């Protein structure tokens, strides 16, 4: 009877010997090949259990010419959105026996370039990237044939798959809710306009006003906000001005949290609407409209697109695909 080698792990050959089948039959069972008979499958799985055999996925991937690893490059790990996205990616990779290497660019294009080059040098089989800049020409040069899928922002200068949130319609719907509530003086707190999300969400905000026949006041627009502190300062500036808005629309969860702080510290009941749900948003006790979506699903969809590219290779190249994750509007508090 075969047993574990001294100082080593059981091999596929050990499993085959115990199950009285060929190593090829063991491989077919482990791949869930429907052509394997029930009796052979039963013997192989019993041998796997008895020996404690585990496939060496790293060695297998190297034999196939890859590392079994994909890279995930995001812009801000402090933002809960990216942790949820990473969990979605990891969920799909686990099903495929693959691993993920996570990197953070801090919204710096030079760091993105360096991280991508490092991932390529470690032979990742592909990458999911949340771009730091408005163009990604450098990714095509750096990845040298490894497939790339973009998340949250569309490609520019790069022909590749992407997974996006329905930014325009989410912002439009949330702003329409504020207008339906009777607000006509709505302030806008946004991330940098060069970012796709910032531009699309501003476009949705403006479109909602046009539908109502109301022209937004550009004096109440603040863009280029990067964190909670700058958002709080911008909100305070608007709310203490001569023509303070009665409501604010915010383009991401950090900006919304900054606005919440400003409203609370000023003792106001200003209505707020914003993209991205966040913890305790339902117990703040202020009128709050949230554009919500499944960040995990963005990661899952991106991982599926990438694995499909890895499996099919360049010889079956199909046009770049774009997946849009829908949004829903949630309302907390009394308008």
Buried (B, 14 or more C-beta within 10 A) or exposed (E): EBEEEEEEEBBBEBBBBBBEBBBEBBBBBBEEEEEBEEEBBEBBBEBBEBBEBEBBBEEEBEEEEBBBBBBBBBBBBEBBBBBBBBEBBBEBBEEBEBBBBBBBBEBBBEBBBBBBEBBBEEBBBBBBBBBBBBEBEBBBEBBEEBBBBBBBBBBEEBEBBBBBBBBBBBBBBBBBBBBEBEBBEBBBBBBBEEBBBBBBBBBBBBBBBEEEEBEBBEEBBBBEBBBBEBBBBBBBEBBEEEEBBBBBBBBBBBBBBBBBBBBBEEEBEBBBBBBBBBEEBBEBEBBBBBBBBBBBBBBBBBBBBBBBBBEEEEEEEEEBBBBEBEBEBBBBBEB
